[in-house]
Amino acid sequence: MDLQFNISRKSSEEDERRDFDFIVIGAGAAGLSAAVYAVRSGLSAVVLDKQVAGGLTAESPLVENYLGFKAI
């Protein structure tokens, strides 16, 4: 499984010329889950968001049943 995260930089020329099978717009819980399932299915995926990954989940004091965790 090739799932890469690079939160701190903008896209490079190499990234801009790369083809992806699956594009997710929004790095909230649903977007990140969709990307994980796409990559597990053998697709290449990219997640686009204008802010830090996590969406509103990153601001919540408790999240239950988040992908891969019972409670965080």
C-alpha positions in Angstrom: 0.0 0.0 0.0 1.5 3.3 -1.0 -0.2 6.1 1.0 1.9 9.2 1.4 1.2 12.3 3.4 2.9 15.7 2.9 1.1 18.3 4.9 3.6 21.1 5.0 4.4 21.8 1.3 2.6 22.9 -1.8 2.5 20.7 -4.9 5.7 20.4 -7.0 6.0 20.2 -10.7 6.3 16.5 -10.5 3.1 16.2 -8.5 1.2 18.5 -10.9 2.1 16.2 -13.9 1.3 12.9 -12.1 -2.0 11.1 -13.0 -4.2 9.8 -10.2 -7.0 7.2 -10.3 -8.9 8.9 -7.5 -9.0 12.5 -6.3 -10.6 13.3 -2.9 -11.5 16.9 -2.2 -11.5 17.5 1.5 -9.3 16.0 4.2 -11.9 15.5 6.8 -12.8 12.1 8.2 -14.8 11.1 5.2 -12.2 12.2 2.7 -9.3 10.5 4.5 -11.4 7.3 4.8 -12.2 7.4 1.1 -8.5 7.8 0.3 -7.6 4.8 2.5 -10.2 2.6 0.9 -9.2 3.7 -2.6 -5.5 2.9 -2.0 -6.5 -0.5 -0.4 -8.3 -1.2 -3.6 -5.2 -0.6 -5.6 -5.9 2.9 -6.9 -3.6 5.8 -6.7 -5.2 8.6 -4.7 -4.5 12.2 -3.8 -6.3 14.3 -1.1 -6.7 18.0 -1.7 -7.6 20.4 1.1 -6.9 24.1 1.8 -6.4 23.5 5.5 -4.7 21.0 7.8 -5.9 17.4 7.5 -8.6 16.4 9.9 -11.5 18.8 9.2 -13.8 19.5 12.1 -12.6 16.3 13.7 -9.3 18.0 14.6 -11.3 20.5 16.7 -13.4 18.0 18.6 -12.5 17.0 22.2 -13.6 13.4 21.7 -14.3 11.3 18.6 -15.8 7.8 18.8 -15.6 5.2 16.1 -13.0 7.1 14.0 -11.4 5.0 11.3 -9.0 2.6 13.0 -9.7 3.8 16.6 -12.4 3.0 19.2 -12.1 6.5 20.7 -9.5 9.2 20.4 
